[in-house]
Amino acid sequence: MGEGLGPEVAGFLASLSVEKSASQHTLRSYRLDLAQFYAWLASGDAAVPVVGGRSTGRTRKHGFAAELGPVQPVGVDQLRAVTHLTIRAYLAFLQRQGFSRRTIARKLSCLRSFFKYLMRSNLVPSNPVAGVHTPKLERRLPVFLDEEEIGGLLSQPDTSTPLGLRDRALLELLYGTGLRVGELVSLNRGDIDYSDGWVVVRGKGRKERAVPVGSEALQALGRYLAEGWPVLRARAPAEEQSLPEAQQPLFLNKLGGRLSDRSVRRLLDRYASQLALGRHISPHKIRHTFATHLLNHGADLRAVQEMLGHASLSTTQIYTHVTTRRLRSEYLRAHPRQRRAPPPEE
């Protein structure tokens, strides 16, 4: 997990995995953030390889991964020498490289957590990030699909094949429950209650919640489990197939093992391309779509909060800005007193 970056990074990532139930996607992002920081430390303010141009954070992140190559681990003495001035210089470097405020804030959060772990482990005397303020972020409204677009996306998989059956069930469940992608791929067969229509989800911080599942998703899951799942699972090693049914992974890859979050992102990109939506569709956009459509149709905000697994209602309230904007648009379009007034007579 932290291979090549020394025992401090390996221990930090292991603690995130065990104590925080961090997803593989989060662990990969944090490892890359620390690799970038280590490379910068080793080179002073030298140019750390970056993919050129004003590309998206996602493209640049993977570009870093490809360009950095092996990174020399930083010793404890070097980590102890890091001060708040070092951190500020690194943030200035990232800003010069053209990273967005949001990306810089995420990298700063990673460093804050890393040095907090080092303090707990008595490896550094203090946290140099503690006094560094996070860049102020503009609150972005969630991007979501309209009902016609999500309907088109759900209809893309070829359900005459085992993988197509899996993809249809996966997309229906993703849109029907608003799960995070890490929660989705962690599901086992025993987590679905078909009789009452619930899915038991293990979310952030190992918190469990129950989320209702609609009839369309249950129907797609039922067909996948009857016709597609057995074909895929037969390709897995015998010892994996011998697990109790309730512990068997729900969504399988083409080799019969558990599907990864990266594979979910790839299949979403493929189906969005087939649909010619003209923009990137991530699992989180499907989550935004789930919440926005519920509120558009009158769902209670606190109920949506529980289904999404948000600890704070304020996190869920951002979706009300989207629905309020839609309501105002409809009001301006339809209310008689909001019709365009005639020009004044001269």
GUBAMAR-155726 format. One record per residue (C-alpha): residue in one letter; x, y, z. Coordinates in steps of 0.2 Angstrom, whole numbers, plus 2048, in hexadecimal, padded with zeros to 3 digits. Layout:
residues N
<pt A <X Y Z>>
...
END
This chain:
residues 346
<pt M <800 800 800>>
<pt G <80E 80C 804>>
<pt E <81B 802 7FB>>
<pt G <82B 80D 7F7>>
<pt L <826 81B 802>>
<pt G <82D 814 812>>
<pt P <825 80D 822>>
<pt E <81D 81E 828>>
<pt V <812 81F 818>>
<pt A <80E 80C 819>>
<pt G <809 80E 82B>>
<pt F <7FF 81D 828>>
<pt L <7F5 815 819>>
<pt A <7F3 805 823>>
<pt S <7EB 80F 832>>
<pt L <7DF 818 825>>
<pt S <7DA 807 81F>>
<pt V <7D7 7FF 830>>
<pt E <7D1 80E 83B>>
<pt K <7C8 818 82E>>
<pt S <7C3 80B 822>>
<pt A <7CA 815 814>>
<pt S <7C6 80F 802>>
<pt Q <7D3 809 7F6>>
<pt H <7D0 819 7EC>>
<pt T <7D3 824 7FB>>
<pt L <7E3 81A 7FF>>
<pt R <7EA 81B 7ED>>
<pt S <7E6 82E 7ED>>
<pt Y <7EF 831 7FE>>
<pt R <7FE 826 7F9>>
<pt L <800 831 7E9>>
<pt D <7FE 841 7F3>>
<pt L <80C 83B 7FE>>
<pt A <817 836 7F0>>
<pt Q <815 847 7E8>>
<pt F <81A 84F 7F9>>
<pt Y <829 844 7FB>>
<pt A <82F 847 7E9>>
<pt W <82D 85A 7EC>>
<pt L <837 859 7FD>>
<pt A <845 84F 7F4>>
<pt S <846 85C 7E6>>
<pt G <843 86C 7F0>>
<pt D <839 877 7E5>>
<pt A <83E 86E 7D6>>
<pt A <832 86A 7C8>>
<pt V <829 85A 7CD>>
<pt P <823 852 7BD>>
<pt V <811 857 7B9>>
<pt V <806 854 7AA>>
<pt G <806 864 7A0>>
<pt G <7F7 86F 79D>>
<pt R <7E8 874 7A7>>
<pt S <7E1 862 7A8>>
<pt T <7D5 85C 7B5>>
<pt G <7DA 857 7C6>>
<pt R <7D7 845 7C2>>
<pt T <7E2 845 7B2>>
<pt R <7F0 84E 7BB>>
<pt K <7EF 842 7CA>>
<pt H <7F1 833 7BF>>
<pt G <7FF 83D 7B5>>
<pt F <809 83F 7C5>>
<pt A <807 82C 7C8>>
<pt A <80E 828 7B7>>
<pt E <81C 835 7B7>>
<pt L <823 835 7C9>>
<pt G <829 823 7C8>>
<pt P <832 81C 7D8>>
<pt V <833 829 7E6>>
<pt Q <840 828 7F3>>
<pt P <839 826 804>>
<pt V <83C 835 810>>
<pt G <844 831 820>>
<pt V <83D 836 831>>
<pt D <84A 843 834>>
<pt Q <844 84C 824>>
<pt L <832 84A 82A>>
<pt R <837 852 83A>>
<pt A <83F 861 831>>
<pt V <82E 865 828>>
<pt T <827 875 82F>>
<pt H <817 87F 82B>>
<pt L <822 88A 820>>
<pt T <827 87A 816>>
<pt I <814 876 814>>
<pt R <811 887 80E>>
<pt A <81F 886 801>>
<pt Y <818 876 7FB>>
<pt L <806 87D 7F9>>
<pt A <80D 88C 7EF>>
<pt F <816 87F 7E4>>
<pt L <806 876 7E1>>
<pt Q <7FD 887 7DD>>
<pt R <80B 88B 7D0>>
<pt Q <808 87A 7C8>>
<pt G <7F6 87F 7C5>>
<pt F <7ED 874 7D1>>
<pt S <7DC 879 7D6>>
<pt R <7D8 87F 7E8>>
<pt R <7CE 86F 7EB>>
<pt T <7DC 864 7E6>>
<pt I <7E8 86D 7F1>>
<pt A <7DC 86C 7FF>>
<pt R <7DB 859 7FD>>
<pt K <7EE 858 7FD>>
<pt L <7F0 863 80C>>
<pt S <7E3 858 815>>
<pt C <7ED 849 811>>
<pt L <7FD 851 818>>
<pt R <7F3 856 828>>
<pt S <7EE 845 82B>>
<pt F <7FF 83D 827>>
<pt F <808 849 834>>
<pt K <7FA 846 841>>
<pt Y <7FE 833 83F>>
<pt L <811 836 840>>
<pt M <80E 840 850>>
<pt R <803 832 858>>
<pt S <811 826 854>>
<pt N <81E 832 85C>>
<pt L <828 834 84C>>
<pt V <826 847 84B>>
<pt P <824 853 859>>
<pt S <816 85E 852>>
<pt N <80B 85F 843>>
<pt P <811 86C 837>>
<pt V <801 86C 82D>>
<pt A <7F7 871 83D>>
<pt G <7F9 884 83B>>
<pt V <7F6 884 828>>
<pt H <7E5 889 822>>
<pt T <7DC 87F 815>>
<pt P <7D9 88A 805>>
<pt K <7C8 891 805>>
<pt L <7BD 887 7F8>>
<pt E <7AF 88C 7EE>>
<pt R <7A0 881 7F1>>
<pt R <79C 878 7E1>>
<pt L <78A 873 7DE>>
<pt P <789 860 7DA>>
<pt V <789 85A 7C8>>
<pt F <77C 84E 7C4>>
<pt L <773 845 7B6>>
<pt D <761 849 7B1>>
<pt E <754 83B 7B2>>
<pt E <755 838 79F>>
<pt E <768 837 7A0>>
<pt I <769 82B 7AE>>
<pt G <75B 820 7A6>>
<pt G <766 820 796>>
<pt L <775 81B 7A0>>
<pt L <76C 80D 7A9>>
<pt S <767 805 799>>
<pt Q <778 804 791>>
<pt P <77E 7F3 797>>
<pt D <77B 7E4 78C>>
<pt T <771 7D9 798>>
<pt S <774 7CA 78D>>
<pt T <785 7C7 794>>
<pt P <78B 7C4 7A6>>
<pt L <795 7D4 7A7>>
<pt G <786 7DE 7A0>>
<pt L <77B 7D7 7AD>>
<pt R <787 7DC 7BA>>
<pt D <789 7ED 7B3>>
<pt R <776 7F0 7B3>>
<pt A <774 7EA 7C5>>
<pt L <783 7F5 7CA>>
<pt L <77C 805 7C2>>
<pt E <76A 802 7C8>>
<pt L <771 7FF 7DA>>
<pt L <77D 80E 7D9>>
<pt Y <76F 81A 7D3>>
<pt G <762 811 7DE>>
<pt T <76C 813 7EE>>
<pt G <778 821 7EC>>
<pt L <786 817 7F3>>
<pt R <798 81C 7F2>>
<pt V <7A2 812 7E6>>
<pt G <7AD 80A 7F4>>
<pt E <79D 805 7FD>>
<pt L <796 7FE 7ED>>
<pt V <7A5 7F2 7E9>>
<pt S <7A6 7ED 7FC>>
<pt L <794 7E6 7FB>>
<pt N <793 7D3 7FE>>
<pt R <784 7C8 7F9>>
<pt G <77E 7C8 80B>>
<pt D <77C 7DB 80C>>
<pt I <76D 7DB 801>>
<pt D <75C 7D8 809>>
<pt Y <751 7D3 7FB>>
<pt S <741 7D0 804>>
<pt D <740 7E1 80C>>
<pt G <74A 7EB 7FF>>
<pt W <759 7F1 809>>
<pt V <76C 7F1 807>>
<pt V <778 7F1 816>>
<pt V <786 7FD 813>>
<pt R <797 7FF 81C>>
<pt G <79B 811 819>>
<pt K <7A9 81D 81F>>
<pt G <7B0 819 831>>
<pt R <7A8 808 830>>
<pt K <797 80F 833>>
<pt E <789 804 82D>>
<pt R <779 80A 826>>
<pt A <76A 803 81D>>
<pt V <764 80A 80D>>
<pt P <754 806 804>>
<pt V <756 7FD 7F2>>
<pt G <748 800 7E5>>
<pt S <740 7F3 7DB>>
<pt E <749 7F6 7CB>>
<pt A <75A 7F4 7D3>>
<pt L <754 7E4 7DC>>
<pt Q <74E 7DD 7CC>>
<pt A <75E 7E0 7C3>>
<pt L <768 7D9 7D2>>
<pt G <75D 7CA 7D2>>
<pt R <760 7C6 7BF>>
<pt Y <773 7C9 7C1>>
<pt L <774 7BE 7D0>>
<pt A <76A 7B0 7C7>>
<pt E <772 7B1 7B6>>
<pt G <782 7BB 7B6>>
<pt W <78A 7B9 7C7>>
<pt P <78C 7A6 7C7>>
<pt V <795 7A7 7B6>>
<pt L <7A1 7B4 7BC>>
<pt R <7A4 7AC 7CD>>
<pt A <7A9 79B 7C5>>
<pt R <7B9 7A4 7BF>>
<pt A <7BF 7A8 7D0>>
<pt P <7CB 79D 7DA>>
<pt A <7C3 78E 7E3>>
<pt E <7C7 795 7F4>>
<pt E <7BE 7A5 7F0>>
<pt Q <7AF 79C 7EA>>
<pt S <7AE 792 7FA>>
<pt L <7AA 7A1 805>>
<pt P <798 7A1 80D>>
<pt E <78C 7A9 801>>
<pt A <789 7B8 80C>>
<pt Q <79B 7BC 80B>>
<pt Q <79D 7BB 7F9>>
<pt P <7A0 7CB 7F0>>
<pt L <791 7D2 7E7>>
<pt F <799 7DA 7D8>>
<pt L <7A6 7D0 7CF>>
<pt N <7B3 7D3 7C2>>
<pt K <7B6 7C9 7B2>>
<pt L <7C1 7BD 7BC>>
<pt G <7B4 7BA 7C9>>
<pt G <7BC 7C5 7D7>>
<pt R <7B6 7D4 7DF>>
<pt L <7B3 7E3 7D4>>
<pt S <7BE 7F2 7D7>>
<pt D <7B9 804 7D9>>
<pt R <7C5 808 7CA>>
<pt S <7BB 7FB 7BF>>
<pt V <7AB 804 7C4>>
<pt R <7B2 815 7BE>>
<pt R <7B8 80D 7AE>>
<pt L <7A7 805 7AA>>
<pt L <79E 816 7AE>>
<pt D <7AA 81F 7A2>>
<pt R <7A6 812 794>>
<pt Y <793 813 796>>
<pt A <793 826 797>>
<pt S <79E 826 787>>
<pt Q <791 81A 77E>>
<pt L <783 826 783>>
<pt A <78D 835 77C>>
<pt L <78A 83F 78C>>
<pt G <799 849 788>>
<pt R <7A0 84A 79A>>
<pt H <7A8 83F 7A7>>
<pt I <79C 835 7B2>>
<pt S <7A3 82F 7C3>>
<pt P <79B 824 7D0>>
<pt H <799 834 7DB>>
<pt K <78F 83D 7CD>>
<pt I <783 82E 7CE>>
<pt R <782 831 7E1>>
<pt H <77E 843 7DE>>
<pt T <771 83E 7D1>>
<pt F <769 833 7DE>>
<pt A <768 840 7EB>>
<pt T <762 84E 7E0>>
<pt H <754 843 7D8>>
<pt L <74E 83E 7E9>>
<pt L <74D 851 7EF>>
<pt N <745 856 7DE>>
<pt H <737 849 7E1>>
<pt G <734 84F 7F3>>
<pt A <73F 844 7FE>>
<pt D <743 84A 810>>
<pt L <754 852 811>>
<pt R <758 848 821>>
<pt A <753 838 819>>
<pt V <75F 83B 80B>>
<pt Q <76C 83F 817>>
<pt E <76A 82E 81F>>
<pt M <76A 825 80E>>
<pt L <77A 82E 809>>
<pt G <782 82A 81A>>
<pt H <787 83D 81D>>
<pt A <78C 840 82F>>
<pt S <786 852 82D>>
<pt L <776 859 825>>
<pt S <780 868 81E>>
<pt T <789 85C 812>>
<pt T <778 857 80C>>
<pt Q <771 868 80B>>
<pt I <77C 86C 7FB>>
<pt Y <76F 862 7F1>>
<pt T <761 86E 7F7>>
<pt H <76A 87C 7ED>>
<pt V <768 872 7DD>>
<pt T <756 86F 7E0>>
<pt T <752 881 7E6>>
<pt R <75A 887 7D6>>
<pt R <74F 87B 7CC>>
<pt L <740 881 7D5>>
<pt R <744 893 7D2>>
<pt S <747 890 7BF>>
<pt E <736 887 7BE>>
<pt Y <72E 896 7C8>>
<pt L <735 8A3 7BC>>
<pt R <730 899 7AD>>
<pt A <71E 895 7B2>>
<pt H <717 8A2 7BF>>
<pt P <70B 8AF 7B6>>
<pt R <712 8BE 7C0>>
<pt Q <724 8B9 7BA>>
<pt R <720 8BA 7A8>>
<pt R <72B 8C7 79F>>
<pt A <723 8D8 7A1>>
<pt P <720 8E2 791>>
<pt P <72C 8F0 78D>>
<pt P <726 902 793>>
<pt E <71D 90D 787>>
<pt E <726 91C 780>>
END
